[in-house]
Amino acid sequence: MSGNVSIDLSQDLPQDLLESIQRTRTATIALAKLPTAAKNAALEAIAIALEQQTEMILVANQKDIAAANANQLSSALIARLKLDANKLRGMIAGVRDVIRLEDPIGDRQIHRELDAGLVLERLSCPLGVIGVIFEARPDAVTQIAALGIKSGNGVILKGGSEAVHSCEAIALVMYKALEELFTKQGGVSPNVVQLLTTRAETLAILKMDKLIDLIIPRGSNQFVRYIQDNTHIPVLGHADGVCHLYVDESADLEKAVAIAVDSKTQYPAACNAIETMLVHRVIASKFLPLALPALQERGVELRGCDRTLEIMAINPAEASDWSTEYCDLILSIKIVDALEEAIAHITTYGSKHTEAIVTENQAIAEIFMSDIDAAGAFHNCSTRFADGFRYGFGAEVGISTSKMPPRGPVGLEGLVTYKYRLVGDGHIVANYTGAKAKAFTHRDL
């Protein structure tokens, strides 16, 4: 990332927004050079400020909730939008968890002598400026900002219009905390974190491939697809979260019921909640009468295949149900004849996010976890564990279902790249070619 950020862009973009993004890029260059202690001090200042301003943030969130109810937004979206004292405590704890994580910047991955006096290093470094566009989740503001600061990256945040009051309140608290600390002792500039509030700004930053290094969209299938189709900036994310739970013939039924209920109902609006449950035919007549009432008690609408309807009187499933991400208290159920059919169904309809099996047969579990093509393959546990905080990442900026890394919950390690640094003493390639070519030593130091 060059120190000269007065970039002449050919696109017809708002000058004030360009200048604002350039300020973030300039601040990011300085951030990349800061020691760990300075970054951690900034994060602690943010955590303290959030604690002090809890009431103000909750009042702002209530404005968003009231507007969402008035506009009859979906229950799933309102669930994502809502903040309470517990969520705020979790947000603050997440910031402090990031403080405790190892600094990922400056890690020497390769240290190699190519020849006497010619030494190669590969060092981890920040990506640069990251634009994160998300719907309805105001708690994402602190998660992303904390990970950005710790990893040396500037962040441009754009929350959904339904969360504008909440996001503005949280961003203001963070900005003032950073500004006060920066004025007193330097360190992290408040310009490293910026919040955008309009759709026009979102469309504009998608064109800023000279200033923004990565876009991370978090939201619905349609939303993520739109971002992917309308920018030349690299995009990290996932468009779907169609997750499955397969209950094998060797499952412990009590264990399977608990996992099914948690995977669906603990937070149904999340992308790691299950949308379809597959059940082996051998145990279906015993398992379904246990599991389905437990799910219904928690308000889950059930939709079953023809074989499921022969066992339990629930709504019939349509063909479209198998590929639908409900993000709500709805679950489709299908009875399968064997592990291979379950895997084939997941391969056809899954989104490569998180898939789980319940079984006491270790060999079956190993086949499932090996053959399933997904960022997460789980055995005898809830799909809801697919989360950066629960993985010990401190927080996450998003989930990636791409085959290329980073994959799954993206924390600090997913926000760094590396550069090769080669130091010589007048070395030239000509001396290593031809009939009398010198030999490289290629000695790891």
C-alpha positions in Angstrom: 0.0 0.0 0.0 1.6 3.2 -1.2 2.0 6.2 1.1 0.6 8.5 -1.6 -3.1 8.4 -1.3 -4.1 11.4 -3.5 -5.3 9.0 -6.2 -6.9 10.4 -9.3 -9.9 8.2 -10.1 -11.5 8.3 -13.4 -15.0 7.3 -12.1 -17.5 10.1 -11.5 -17.7 9.7 -7.7 -18.7 12.1 -5.0 -15.7 14.2 -4.1 -16.5 14.4 -0.4 -16.8 10.7 -0.1 -13.6 10.1 -2.0 -11.8 12.5 0.4 -13.3 10.7 3.4 -12.2 7.3 2.1 -8.7 8.7 1.3 -8.5 9.9 4.9 -9.2 6.3 6.1 -6.6 4.9 3.7 -4.0 7.4 5.0 -4.8 6.5 8.6 -4.6 2.8 7.7 -1.0 3.3 6.5 -0.1 4.6 9.9 -2.1 1.9 11.6 -0.2 -0.8 9.8 3.1 0.3 11.5 1.8 0.6 15.1 2.9 -1.8 17.8 0.5 -4.2 19.4 0.3 -2.2 22.6 -1.0 0.9 20.8 -3.7 -1.2 19.0 -4.7 -2.9 22.2 -5.0 0.5 24.1 -7.3 1.7 21.4 -9.5 -1.4 21.7 -9.7 -1.0 25.5 -10.7 2.6 25.1 -13.5 1.5 22.8 -14.6 -1.2 25.3 -14.7 1.3 28.2 -16.7 3.9 26.1 -19.2 1.2 25.1 -19.7 0.4 28.8 -20.2 4.0 29.7 -22.7 4.7 26.8 -24.8 1.5 27.0 -28.0 3.4 27.7 -27.6 5.8 24.8 -27.0 2.8 22.4 -30.0 1.0 23.6 -32.2 4.0 23.2 -31.0 4.4 19.6 -31.7 0.7 19.0 -35.2 1.1 20.2 -35.8 3.7 17.5 -34.7 1.1 14.9 -36.9 -1.6 16.5 -39.9 0.7 16.5 -39.4 1.6 12.9 -38.9 -2.0 11.9 -42.2 -3.0 13.6 -44.0 -0.1 12.0 -42.7 -1.2 8.6 -43.7 -4.8 9.3 -40.2 -6.2 8.7 -39.7 -9.9 9.2 -39.2 -11.4 12.6 -35.9 -12.8 11.5 -34.6 -9.4 10.6 -35.9 -7.8 13.8 -34.1 -10.6 15.8 -30.9 -9.6 14.1 -31.5 -6.0 14.7 -32.4 -6.0 18.4 -29.9 -5.1 21.0 -30.3 -5.7 24.7 -28.1 -5.5 27.8 -26.9 -9.1 27.2 -26.0 -8.4 23.6 -24.1 -5.3 24.5 -22.1 -7.1 27.2 -21.3 -9.7 24.5 -20.2 -6.9 22.1 -17.9 -5.5 24.8 -16.5 -8.9 25.7 -15.8 -9.5 22.1 -13.7 -6.3 21.8 -11.7 -7.4 24.9 -11.3 -10.9 23.5 -9.6 -9.4 20.4 -7.2 -7.6 22.7 -6.1 -11.0 24.1 -5.5 -12.5 20.7 -2.0 -12.6 19.2 -1.1 -9.8 16.8 -1.1 -11.4 13.4 1.0 -8.7 11.8 4.8 -9.0 11.3 4.9 -12.8 11.6 7.9 -14.1 9.7 6.7 -17.1 7.7 9.8 -17.7 5.7 13.4 -16.7 6.5 15.7 -18.1 3.8 19.2 -17.4 2.5 19.1 -17.7 -1.3 22.9 -17.1 -1.4 25.5 -15.5 0.8 24.2 -12.0 1.6 20.9 -12.5 -0.3 18.1 -13.1 2.3 14.4 -13.6 1.7 11.7 -13.1 4.2 7.9 -13.5 4.0 6.1 -11.4 6.5 2.4 -11.1 7.3 0.9 -7.7 6.7 -2.6 -6.0 6.6 -4.8 -6.2 3.6 -5.4 -2.4 3.6 -8.9 -0.9 3.7 -11.8 -3.3 4.0 -15.4 -2.3 3.2 -18.0 -4.3 5.2 -21.6 -4.0 4.1 -24.1 -5.7 6.4 -27.8 -5.8 7.0 -29.6 -5.4 10.3 -26.8 -6.4 12.7 -25.6 -3.4 14.7 -23.4 -5.6 16.9 -21.3 -6.2 13.7 -20.0 -2.7 14.0 -17.8 -3.4 17.1 -16.8 -6.9 15.9 -15.5 -5.6 12.6 -13.9 -2.5 14.0 -12.0 -4.4 16.7 -10.7 -7.0 14.2 -9.8 -4.3 11.7 -7.8 -2.3 14.3 -6.0 -5.4 15.7 -5.1 -6.6 12.2 -3.9 -3.2 11.0 -6.7 -2.7 8.5 -8.9 0.3 8.0 -12.7 -0.4 7.9 -15.5 1.2 6.0 -18.8 0.1 7.5 -22.2 0.3 5.9 -25.1 -1.0 7.9 -28.6 -1.5 6.6 -31.0 1.4 6.8 -33.1 -0.5 9.3 -30.2 -0.3 11.8 -29.1 3.3 11.1 -29.7 4.8 14.5 -28.0 1.9 16.3 -25.0 1.9 14.0 -24.6 5.6 14.2 -24.7 5.5 18.0 -22.1 2.8 18.2 -19.8 4.3 15.6 -20.0 7.7 17.4 -19.0 6.1 20.7 -16.0 4.4 19.1 -14.9 7.5 17.2 -15.0 9.7 20.3 -13.1 7.1 22.3 -10.4 6.9 19.6 -10.3 10.6 19.1 -9.7 11.3 22.8 -7.0 8.7 23.1 -5.3 9.9 19.8 -5.3 13.5 21.0 -3.7 12.5 24.3 -1.0 10.1 23.2 -1.3 9.4 19.5 -1.6 5.8 18.2 -4.7 4.7 16.4 -6.3 7.5 14.4 -10.2 7.7 14.7 -10.2 7.8 10.9 -9.4 4.1 10.6 -13.1 3.3 11.2 -15.7 5.1 9.1 -19.5 4.5 9.0 -21.5 5.1 5.8 -25.3 5.6 6.1 -26.8 5.9 2.6 -27.4 3.5 -0.3 -25.7 6.0 -2.7 -22.5 5.7 -0.6 -22.7 1.9 -0.9 -23.0 2.1 -4.6 -20.1 4.5 -4.8 -17.6 2.5 -2.7 -18.2 -0.5 -4.9 -16.4 1.5 -7.6 -13.4 2.4 -5.5 -11.1 -0.4 -6.4 -8.1 1.9 -6.1 -8.9 2.8 -2.5 -10.6 -0.3 -1.1 -8.9 -3.7 -1.0 -11.7 -6.1 0.0 -15.5 -6.0 0.3 -17.2 -8.3 2.8 -21.0 -8.4 2.4 -23.2 -9.8 5.2 -26.8 -10.4 4.6 -29.4 -12.2 2.4 -28.7 -14.2 -0.7 -30.0 -11.5 -2.9 -28.0 -8.8 -1.2 -24.7 -10.7 -1.4 -25.3 -11.6 -5.0 -25.9 -8.0 -5.8 -22.6 -7.0 -4.2 -20.7 -9.7 -6.0 -22.2 -8.7 -9.4 -21.5 -4.9 -9.0 -17.9 -4.5 -8.1 -14.4 -5.2 -9.3 -13.1 -5.2 -5.7 -12.5 -8.8 -4.4 -15.5 -10.0 -2.4 -15.3 -12.3 0.6 -18.6 -13.8 1.8 -21.4 -16.3 1.3 -24.7 -15.9 -0.5 -26.6 -18.8 1.3 -26.7 -20.5 4.6 -28.7 -23.7 3.8 -27.4 -25.9 6.6 -28.4 -29.5 7.4 -28.5 -31.9 10.3 -28.4 -35.7 9.4 -29.6 -38.0 12.1 -28.0 -41.4 11.4 -29.4 -44.8 12.3 -26.8 -45.1 15.0 -27.7 -41.8 16.6 -28.3 -41.4 20.3 -31.9 -40.2 20.0 -31.9 -38.0 23.1 -28.7 -36.4 22.0 -30.1 -35.9 18.5 -33.2 -34.2 19.8 -31.2 -31.7 21.8 -28.9 -31.0 18.9 -31.8 -30.6 16.4 -33.6 -28.1 18.8 -30.5 -26.1 19.4 -29.5 -26.0 15.7 -32.9 -24.7 14.7 -34.2 -22.6 17.6 -31.2 -21.2 19.5 -31.0 -18.3 17.0 -33.1 -19.2 13.8 -32.1 -15.9 12.0 -28.5 -16.9 11.9 -26.8 -18.3 8.8 -25.6 -21.3 10.8 -29.1 -22.5 11.9 -30.3 -25.6 10.1 -33.0 -25.4 7.4 -33.3 -29.1 6.7 -33.1 -32.2 8.9 -32.4 -35.5 7.2 -33.4 -38.7 9.1 -32.3 -42.3 8.5 -35.4 -44.5 7.7 -34.4 -47.1 10.3 -34.9 -44.7 13.2 -37.4 -42.3 11.8 -40.5 -43.9 13.4 -38.8 -43.6 16.9 -36.9 -40.3 16.4 -39.6 -38.1 14.8 -42.2 -38.5 17.5 -39.6 -37.3 20.0 -38.0 -34.5 18.0 -40.9 -32.9 16.2 -43.0 -32.1 19.3 -39.9 -30.7 20.9 -39.4 -28.4 17.9 -43.1 -27.5 17.8 -43.0 -26.5 21.5 -40.5 -23.9 20.5 -42.7 -22.5 17.7 -41.1 -24.3 14.7 -43.3 -24.8 11.6 -42.5 -28.2 10.2 -42.6 -29.3 6.6 -42.0 -33.0 5.8 -41.5 -35.3 2.8 -44.2 -37.9 2.0 -42.5 -40.5 4.2 -42.4 -38.1 7.1 -46.1 -37.4 6.7 -46.8 -41.1 7.1 -45.3 -40.8 10.6 -46.3 -37.3 11.8 -49.2 -35.0 10.7 -47.3 -31.9 9.6 -47.3 -29.6 6.6 -46.1 -31.2 3.3 -42.7 -30.0 2.0 -42.5 -28.5 -1.5 -39.6 -29.0 -3.8 -38.4 -25.4 -3.1 -38.1 -26.1 0.6 -34.9 -28.1 0.1 -33.1 -25.1 -1.2 -34.6 -22.4 1.0 -32.8 -20.5 3.7 -35.7 -19.6 6.0 -33.8 -17.6 8.6 -36.9 -18.3 10.7 -38.6 -20.9 12.8 -39.3 -23.2 9.8 -37.7 -26.6 9.3 -38.0 -29.1 6.4 -37.6 -32.8 7.1 -36.7 -35.6 4.8 -36.3 -39.3 5.5 -33.4 -41.0 3.6 -32.4 -44.6 3.1 -28.7 -44.3 3.8 -25.7 -42.1 4.5 -25.0 -41.9 0.8 -28.4 -40.4 0.1 -28.0 -37.9 2.9 -24.6 -36.8 1.5 -26.1 -36.6 -2.0 -29.0 -34.4 -0.8 -26.6 -32.1 1.0 -24.3 -31.9 -2.1 -27.3 -30.9 -4.2 -28.9 -28.4 -1.9 -26.3 -27.3 0.6 -24.5 -24.0 0.5 -21.1 -25.3 1.7 -21.6 -23.5 5.0 -22.0 -25.9 7.9 -23.3 -29.5 7.9 -23.7 -31.8 10.9 -24.3 -35.5 11.6 -25.5 -37.2 14.8 -24.3 -40.8 15.1 -22.5 -43.0 17.6 -20.8 -44.9 14.7 -17.3 -43.3 14.3 -16.7 -44.8 10.9 -20.0 -43.3 9.6 -19.0 -40.0 11.1 -15.6 -40.0 9.5 -17.2 -40.7 6.0 -19.7 -37.9 6.5 -17.1 -35.4 7.6 -14.7 -36.4 4.9 -17.1 -36.4 2.0 -19.2 -33.3 2.9 -17.9 -30.3 1.0 -18.5 -27.4 3.4 -16.6 -24.9 5.5 -17.7 -26.8 8.6 -18.4 -30.5 9.1 -19.7 -31.3 12.6 -20.2 -34.5 14.5 -22.6 -34.8 17.5 -22.9 -31.0 18.1 -25.0 -28.1 17.0 -24.4 -26.2 13.8 -24.7 -23.0 15.9 -21.1 -23.5 16.9 -20.0 -22.3 13.5 -19.0 -18.8 14.7 -15.8 -16.8 15.1 -16.4 -16.0 18.7 -17.1 -19.6 19.6 -14.0 -20.8 17.6 -11.9 -18.5 19.8 -11.3 -15.9 17.0 -12.5 -13.1 19.3 -15.1 -12.1 16.7 -15.6 -12.5 13.0 -16.0 -10.1 10.1 -18.1 -12.6 8.2 -18.4 -16.2 7.0 -16.8 -17.4 3.7 -18.0 -20.5 1.9 -15.4 -20.2 -0.8 -13.0 -23.0 -1.4 -10.1 -20.6 -1.4 -9.0 -19.4 2.1 -10.1 -17.8 4.3 -13.0 -20.3 4.7 -15.6 -20.4 7.4 -15.7 -17.8 10.1 -13.2 -15.1 9.2 -11.3 -13.6 12.1 -7.9 -12.0 12.5 -6.0 -14.5 10.4 -8.4 -14.0 7.5 -7.6 -10.3 7.4 -3.9 -10.5 6.7 -1.9 -11.2 3.6 1.9 -11.3 3.2 4.7 -9.8 1.3 8.1 -11.0 0.2 11.1 -8.9 1.3 14.4 -9.7 -0.4 17.6 -8.0 0.8 20.9 -8.3 -1.1 24.2 -6.6 -1.6 24.4 -5.8 -5.3 23.2 -9.3 -6.3 22.0 -9.7 -9.9 20.2 -12.6 -11.7 22.8 -12.7 -14.5 25.3 -14.3 -12.1 22.9 -17.3 -11.6 22.3 -18.1 -15.3 24.3 -19.5 -18.1 27.1 -22.0 -18.3 28.9 -20.7 -15.2 25.9 -20.0 -13.2 26.3 -19.7 -9.4 24.2 -22.1 -7.3 21.6 -20.9 -4.8 22.1 -22.1 -1.3 18.4 -22.0 -0.4 19.2 -22.4 3.3 16.5 -21.8 5.8 17.7 -19.5 8.6 
